[in-house]
Amino acid sequence: MSSSKNILIISPFFFPEPISTGKFNTDFAISLKDKGHNVTVLCYHPFYPDWKIKKNNSELKGIKIIRGGKFLAFSKKTIIRRIILEFSFAFYILRKIKKYQKNTDIIIPVFPPSFAFLSILPFLNKKIKKVGMVHDLQEVYSIDKNGFVNNLVQFFIHRIEKKCYNSCNKLIFLSKEMKEQAKDLYQLNEDLLEVQYPFITIKARKTNNLDYIFKNKNKHIVYSGALGEKQNPKRLYDFFNEASLNTNNVSFHFFSEGEEINKLKKINTNSDIHFHKLVDKECLEELYDRSDVQMIPQKEGTSKGSLPSKLPNLLASQCKVLLITDPNSELEKFFTDNNLDFVTNNWDATLLIQCLKKLLNKDVDFDRQNKIAKNFFTIDKMIQKVLS
């Protein structure tokens, strides 16, 4: 491992932000610190899942956290609040970068958002190594949207992401599909591109805080985490609804919060479908272990946009996984190559119910599943690629 580095991470999402990117950034920063590096993070106060700033001055030992955005207000309209996030975070980083780039060896912008990094490019010391961490390709999710406003947004997303990515000394993508898609979209230099799957973050700790939810003897089918357009929320709900009518002694759960969940709550009349808040980080292991099946849904045509960061934790747990993804996607190949159960390309409720019933009745070798997870999803490889 190289000698100690001064590392600056730029992302609005950081501890104790519950969104997956916030957890990823937090565990990544802690691991860098534990390996002897000096880590500073420029971020916002937490605001997920209701997009309301919650002032928080929590600290992590050995990591310098500089928070902003405490007076920020977001819109209820998705596209407007995304624009607010991009521009406000850019303004915040512009005000901070002169001070916090001093003595920095490596700057790590976590994409998205992207406009903040674009804004500071003219002011960055050219000696600082720029290593971009790409969690999502926003252009992939905007391609199938129509209308003047959406076309305008897509135009700017393309220009901004292309400039940001081509300005980095290295880019780390969380999947091969993302890398290849970005390479084609933005004419990126292959020599600067790396792929590293997200890493396992759960520990061997156990809680008993969810017993009141899982106390009955039913089988429990669970979706947990952020729920947005790319997870196809309405189709997932329709599947749960239909499956509840065709299975016995089965309960269905959403552990999530936010706008999409609120929409589903309003239309739900099914007593077998239950809605819960996001669980605390320390309860994730319990949630996964108590789940008979955890869902990983991807909307049609979106597999190239991101790789679900919770996948490593699910495979490292004692639960079965039902993945819905695009035909020939990287995740489908990963599941089939490693003989993991169960993957499907079809959102048809009847076929999904058949898959679910097969999976519920199937014996899964969780020790083998865990070994596969530990082999592919390691934080040490990611840190090595950032520093090399």
C-alpha positions as CSV (number, residue, x, y, z in Angstrom):
1,M,0.0,0.0,0.0
2,S,1.3,3.5,-0.8
3,S,2.2,6.0,1.9
4,S,-0.4,8.2,3.6
5,K,-2.4,10.4,1.2
6,N,-4.6,13.5,1.8
7,I,-7.9,12.6,0.2
8,L,-10.9,14.9,-0.4
9,I,-14.3,13.3,-1.1
10,I,-17.0,15.4,-2.7
11,S,-20.6,14.2,-2.5
12,P,-23.8,15.6,-0.8
13,F,-24.5,12.1,0.7
14,F,-22.5,11.1,3.8
15,F,-23.0,9.9,7.3
16,P,-25.6,9.6,8.7
17,E,-27.5,9.9,5.4
18,P,-29.5,6.6,5.0
19,I,-29.5,6.6,1.2
20,S,-27.3,3.8,-0.2
21,T,-24.8,6.3,-1.7
22,G,-24.4,7.9,1.8
23,K,-23.7,4.5,3.3
24,F,-21.2,3.6,0.5
25,N,-19.4,6.9,0.9
26,T,-19.3,6.5,4.7
27,D,-17.8,3.0,4.7
28,F,-15.4,3.9,1.9
29,A,-14.1,7.0,3.9
30,I,-13.8,4.9,7.1
31,S,-11.8,2.2,5.3
32,L,-9.4,4.8,3.8
33,K,-8.9,6.3,7.3
34,D,-8.3,2.9,8.8
35,K,-5.6,2.3,6.2
36,G,-3.8,5.4,7.4
37,H,-5.0,8.1,5.0
38,N,-6.2,11.6,5.9
39,V,-9.8,12.0,4.7
40,T,-11.9,15.1,4.4
41,V,-15.5,15.1,3.1
42,L,-17.5,18.0,1.7
43,C,-21.1,17.0,1.9
44,Y,-24.6,18.2,2.9
45,H,-26.6,17.6,6.1
46,P,-28.9,14.6,5.6
47,F,-32.0,15.1,3.6
48,Y,-33.2,11.7,2.4
49,P,-35.8,10.2,2.1
50,D,-38.2,13.2,2.4
51,W,-35.9,15.7,0.8
52,K,-35.9,18.0,3.9
53,I,-32.7,19.1,5.5
54,K,-32.1,17.6,8.9
55,K,-29.3,19.5,10.6
56,N,-26.8,17.1,11.9
57,N,-23.3,17.6,13.3
58,S,-22.4,14.0,14.0
59,E,-18.8,13.2,13.7
60,L,-16.7,10.2,12.7
61,K,-13.4,9.8,14.5
62,G,-10.4,10.6,12.3
63,I,-12.5,12.0,9.4
64,K,-13.1,15.7,8.8
65,I,-16.7,16.3,7.8
66,I,-17.6,19.7,6.4
67,R,-21.4,20.0,6.0
68,G,-23.5,22.5,4.0
69,G,-27.1,23.0,2.9
70,K,-28.7,23.5,6.3
71,F,-31.0,26.3,5.0
72,L,-31.8,24.5,1.7
73,A,-35.4,23.8,0.6
74,F,-36.3,21.3,-2.1
75,S,-39.3,21.2,-4.4
76,K,-41.8,18.3,-4.4
77,K,-41.3,18.0,-8.2
78,T,-38.6,15.4,-8.9
79,I,-37.0,17.3,-11.8
80,I,-37.0,20.6,-10.0
81,R,-35.4,19.2,-6.8
82,R,-32.7,17.5,-8.8
83,I,-31.9,20.8,-10.4
84,I,-31.8,22.5,-7.0
85,L,-29.5,19.8,-5.7
86,E,-27.1,20.1,-8.6
87,F,-26.8,23.9,-8.5
88,S,-26.9,24.4,-4.8
89,F,-24.2,21.8,-4.2
90,A,-22.1,23.3,-7.0
91,F,-22.3,26.7,-5.3
92,Y,-21.4,25.2,-1.9
93,I,-18.4,23.3,-3.3
94,L,-17.2,26.5,-5.2
95,R,-17.1,28.3,-1.9
96,K,-15.1,25.6,-0.1
97,I,-12.7,24.2,-2.7
98,K,-10.0,26.8,-2.3
99,K,-9.6,26.1,1.3
100,Y,-10.0,22.3,1.3
101,Q,-7.9,21.5,-1.8
102,K,-4.7,22.6,0.0
103,N,-2.3,19.8,0.4
104,T,-4.7,17.4,-1.2
105,D,-3.2,14.5,-3.1
106,I,-6.4,12.9,-4.4
107,I,-9.9,14.3,-5.0
108,I,-12.8,11.9,-5.3
109,P,-16.0,13.3,-6.8
110,V,-18.8,10.8,-6.5
111,F,-21.2,11.0,-9.5
112,P,-24.0,11.9,-9.5
113,P,-24.4,14.8,-8.9
114,S,-21.9,16.1,-11.5
115,F,-22.3,19.9,-11.8
116,A,-20.3,20.6,-8.6
117,F,-17.2,19.0,-10.0
118,L,-17.7,20.7,-13.4
119,S,-17.9,24.1,-11.6
120,I,-14.6,23.7,-9.7
121,L,-12.5,22.2,-12.6
122,P,-11.0,25.7,-13.5
123,F,-9.9,26.2,-9.9
124,L,-8.4,22.8,-9.1
125,N,-4.6,22.5,-8.6
126,K,-3.4,20.5,-11.6
127,K,-1.2,18.4,-9.4
128,I,-4.2,16.9,-7.6
129,K,-5.1,13.4,-8.9
130,K,-8.8,13.3,-9.8
131,V,-10.5,9.9,-9.4
132,G,-14.2,9.9,-10.3
133,M,-16.5,7.3,-8.6
134,V,-19.5,6.6,-10.9
135,H,-22.6,5.2,-9.1
136,D,-25.2,6.0,-11.7
137,L,-25.3,7.1,-15.4
138,Q,-28.0,9.7,-15.3
139,E,-28.3,9.9,-19.1
140,V,-29.4,6.2,-19.2
141,Y,-32.5,7.1,-17.1
142,S,-33.3,10.2,-19.2
143,I,-33.1,8.6,-22.7
144,D,-36.7,7.3,-22.8
145,K,-38.3,10.5,-21.5
146,N,-40.1,12.8,-23.9
147,G,-41.0,16.5,-23.9
148,F,-39.1,19.8,-24.3
149,V,-38.0,20.0,-20.6
150,N,-36.8,16.4,-20.5
151,N,-34.9,16.8,-23.8
152,L,-33.3,19.9,-22.4
153,V,-32.3,18.1,-19.2
154,Q,-30.9,15.2,-21.2
155,F,-28.8,17.6,-23.3
156,F,-27.2,19.2,-20.3
157,I,-26.7,15.8,-18.5
158,H,-24.8,14.6,-21.6
159,R,-22.6,17.7,-21.8
160,I,-21.9,17.9,-18.1
161,E,-21.2,14.2,-17.6
162,K,-19.0,14.1,-20.7
163,K,-16.9,17.0,-19.5
164,C,-16.6,15.7,-15.9
165,Y,-15.6,12.2,-16.9
166,N,-13.1,13.3,-19.4
167,S,-11.5,15.6,-16.9
168,C,-10.7,12.8,-14.4
169,N,-7.3,11.0,-14.3
170,K,-9.2,7.8,-13.5
171,L,-12.8,6.7,-13.4
172,I,-14.1,3.8,-11.3
173,F,-17.5,2.3,-12.4
174,L,-19.5,-0.1,-10.2
175,S,-20.2,-2.4,-13.2
176,K,-18.8,-3.3,-16.6
177,E,-22.1,-2.3,-18.3
178,M,-21.8,1.2,-16.9
179,K,-18.2,1.5,-18.0
180,E,-19.0,0.3,-21.6
181,Q,-22.1,2.5,-21.8
182,A,-20.2,5.6,-20.6
183,K,-17.2,4.9,-22.9
184,D,-19.6,4.9,-25.9
185,L,-21.6,7.9,-24.8
186,Y,-18.7,10.1,-23.8
187,Q,-15.7,8.8,-25.9
188,L,-13.7,8.0,-22.9
189,N,-10.1,6.7,-22.9
190,E,-10.1,3.0,-22.0
191,D,-6.8,3.3,-20.2
192,L,-8.4,5.5,-17.6
193,L,-11.4,3.3,-16.8
194,E,-11.7,0.8,-14.0
195,V,-14.5,-1.5,-12.9
196,Q,-15.0,-2.5,-9.3
197,Y,-18.2,-3.9,-7.9
198,P,-19.6,-2.3,-4.7
199,F,-18.5,-3.9,-1.4
200,I,-20.1,-5.7,1.5
201,T,-20.8,-3.4,4.4
202,I,-22.8,-5.5,6.9
203,K,-21.0,-6.8,9.9
204,A,-21.6,-9.9,12.0
205,R,-23.7,-8.0,14.6
206,K,-27.3,-9.1,15.4
207,T,-30.2,-7.2,16.7
208,N,-33.8,-8.2,17.7
209,N,-35.6,-5.0,16.9
210,L,-37.9,-6.2,14.1
211,D,-39.6,-9.1,15.8
212,Y,-42.9,-7.2,15.9
213,I,-42.9,-7.2,12.1
214,F,-41.8,-10.7,11.4
215,K,-43.5,-12.4,14.4
216,N,-46.0,-14.5,12.4
217,K,-45.1,-17.7,10.7
218,N,-45.7,-16.5,7.2
219,K,-43.0,-16.4,4.5
220,H,-41.9,-12.8,4.1
221,I,-41.1,-11.2,0.7
222,V,-39.3,-7.9,1.1
223,Y,-38.2,-4.9,-0.9
224,S,-35.9,-2.6,1.1
225,G,-34.0,0.6,0.3
226,A,-34.6,3.6,-1.8
227,L,-37.5,3.2,-4.2
228,G,-37.4,5.3,-7.4
229,E,-38.3,5.2,-11.0
230,K,-35.4,2.8,-11.9
231,Q,-36.9,0.2,-9.5
232,N,-40.3,0.2,-11.3
233,P,-42.3,0.8,-8.1
234,K,-45.8,0.4,-9.5
235,R,-45.0,-2.8,-11.3
236,L,-43.4,-4.2,-8.2
237,Y,-46.5,-3.3,-6.2
238,D,-48.7,-4.9,-8.8
239,F,-46.6,-8.1,-8.5
240,F,-46.9,-8.1,-4.7
241,N,-50.7,-7.5,-5.0
242,E,-51.2,-10.3,-7.5
243,A,-48.8,-12.7,-5.7
244,S,-50.7,-12.3,-2.5
245,L,-53.8,-13.6,-4.2
246,N,-52.0,-16.7,-5.5
247,T,-50.0,-17.7,-2.5
248,N,-50.8,-18.8,1.0
249,N,-49.2,-17.8,4.3
250,V,-47.0,-15.1,2.6
251,S,-46.6,-11.5,3.6
252,F,-45.2,-8.7,1.4
253,H,-43.2,-5.8,2.7
254,F,-41.8,-2.4,1.6
255,F,-39.1,-1.0,3.8
256,S,-38.7,2.4,2.2
257,E,-39.7,6.1,2.4
258,G,-40.3,8.9,0.0
259,E,-42.6,10.1,-2.8
260,E,-43.0,6.7,-4.6
261,I,-43.8,4.9,-1.4
262,N,-46.4,7.5,-0.5
263,K,-48.1,6.9,-3.9
264,L,-48.3,3.2,-3.3
265,K,-49.6,3.6,0.2
266,K,-52.5,5.7,-1.1
267,I,-53.7,3.0,-3.6
268,N,-53.0,0.0,-1.3
269,T,-56.1,-1.9,0.0
270,N,-54.3,-5.2,0.4
271,S,-53.8,-6.3,4.1
272,D,-51.0,-8.7,3.0
273,I,-48.9,-5.7,1.8
274,H,-47.1,-3.8,4.6
275,F,-45.2,-0.5,4.5
276,H,-42.4,0.3,6.9
277,K,-39.8,3.0,7.3
278,L,-36.2,2.4,6.3
279,V,-34.5,0.4,9.1
280,D,-31.5,1.7,11.0
281,K,-28.2,0.7,9.6
282,E,-27.5,-1.6,12.6
283,C,-30.7,-3.5,11.9
284,L,-29.9,-4.4,8.2
285,E,-28.4,-7.8,9.1
286,E,-31.6,-8.7,11.1
287,L,-33.8,-7.4,8.2
288,Y,-32.0,-9.5,5.6
289,D,-31.9,-12.6,7.8
290,R,-35.6,-12.4,8.6
291,S,-36.5,-12.0,4.9
292,D,-37.3,-15.2,3.1
293,V,-36.9,-13.4,-0.2
294,Q,-35.4,-10.0,-1.0
295,M,-36.4,-8.4,-4.3
296,I,-33.9,-6.6,-6.6
297,P,-36.1,-5.0,-9.3
298,Q,-34.8,-3.1,-12.3
299,K,-37.0,-1.2,-14.7
300,E,-36.8,-2.4,-18.3
301,G,-33.8,-0.8,-20.2
302,T,-32.1,0.6,-17.1
303,S,-29.5,-2.2,-16.2
304,K,-26.7,-0.2,-17.8
305,G,-27.4,2.8,-15.6
306,S,-26.3,1.4,-12.2
307,L,-25.6,-1.7,-10.2
308,P,-27.7,-2.1,-7.0
309,S,-25.3,-1.3,-4.1
310,K,-27.3,-3.6,-1.7
311,L,-26.6,-6.7,-3.8
312,P,-23.3,-7.6,-2.0
313,N,-25.0,-7.4,1.4
314,L,-27.9,-9.5,0.3
315,L,-25.7,-12.2,-1.1
316,A,-23.6,-12.2,2.1
317,S,-26.8,-12.7,4.1
318,Q,-29.0,-15.7,4.9
319,C,-31.8,-14.7,2.5
320,K,-32.9,-15.7,-1.0
321,V,-32.7,-13.1,-3.8
322,L,-35.1,-12.6,-6.7
323,L,-33.6,-10.4,-9.4
324,I,-35.6,-8.8,-12.2
325,T,-33.3,-7.4,-14.8
326,D,-32.8,-6.8,-18.5
327,P,-32.0,-9.8,-20.9
328,N,-28.3,-10.4,-21.2
329,S,-27.5,-7.8,-18.6
330,E,-24.3,-8.0,-16.5
331,L,-26.3,-8.9,-13.4
332,E,-28.1,-11.7,-15.3
333,K,-24.8,-13.1,-16.5
334,F,-23.3,-12.8,-13.0
335,F,-26.2,-14.8,-11.5
336,T,-26.2,-17.5,-14.1
337,D,-22.4,-17.8,-14.3
338,N,-22.3,-18.3,-10.5
339,N,-25.4,-20.5,-10.4
340,L,-27.3,-18.1,-8.1
341,D,-31.0,-18.2,-7.7
342,F,-33.2,-16.6,-9.0
343,V,-33.1,-14.2,-12.0
344,T,-35.8,-13.4,-14.5
345,N,-36.2,-10.8,-17.4
346,N,-39.9,-10.7,-17.3
347,W,-42.2,-8.3,-15.4
348,D,-45.3,-10.4,-16.2
349,A,-46.9,-11.0,-12.8
350,T,-47.9,-14.6,-13.6
351,L,-44.4,-15.6,-14.5
352,L,-43.0,-13.7,-11.5
353,I,-45.3,-15.6,-9.2
354,Q,-44.0,-18.9,-10.7
355,C,-40.5,-17.8,-10.0
356,L,-41.3,-16.8,-6.5
357,K,-43.0,-20.1,-5.7
358,K,-40.0,-22.0,-7.1
359,L,-37.6,-19.9,-5.1
360,L,-39.6,-20.3,-1.8
361,N,-39.4,-24.1,-2.2
362,K,-35.8,-24.2,-3.2
363,D,-32.9,-25.1,-0.9
364,V,-30.3,-22.4,-1.3
365,D,-26.7,-23.0,-0.2
366,F,-26.1,-19.7,1.8
367,D,-22.5,-20.6,2.7
368,R,-21.7,-20.8,-1.0
369,Q,-23.6,-17.6,-1.8
370,N,-21.7,-15.9,1.0
371,K,-18.3,-17.1,-0.5
372,I,-19.3,-15.7,-3.9
373,A,-20.1,-12.4,-2.4
374,K,-16.9,-12.1,-0.5
375,N,-14.9,-13.0,-3.6
376,F,-16.4,-10.4,-5.8
377,F,-17.4,-7.6,-3.5
378,T,-14.4,-6.3,-1.6
379,I,-13.5,-2.8,-0.5
380,D,-9.8,-3.5,-0.5
381,K,-9.8,-3.9,-4.3
382,M,-11.6,-0.6,-4.7
383,I,-9.2,1.3,-2.4
384,Q,-6.3,-0.2,-4.3
385,K,-7.7,1.0,-7.6
386,V,-8.3,4.5,-6.2
387,L,-4.7,4.8,-4.9
388,S,-2.8,3.1,-7.8
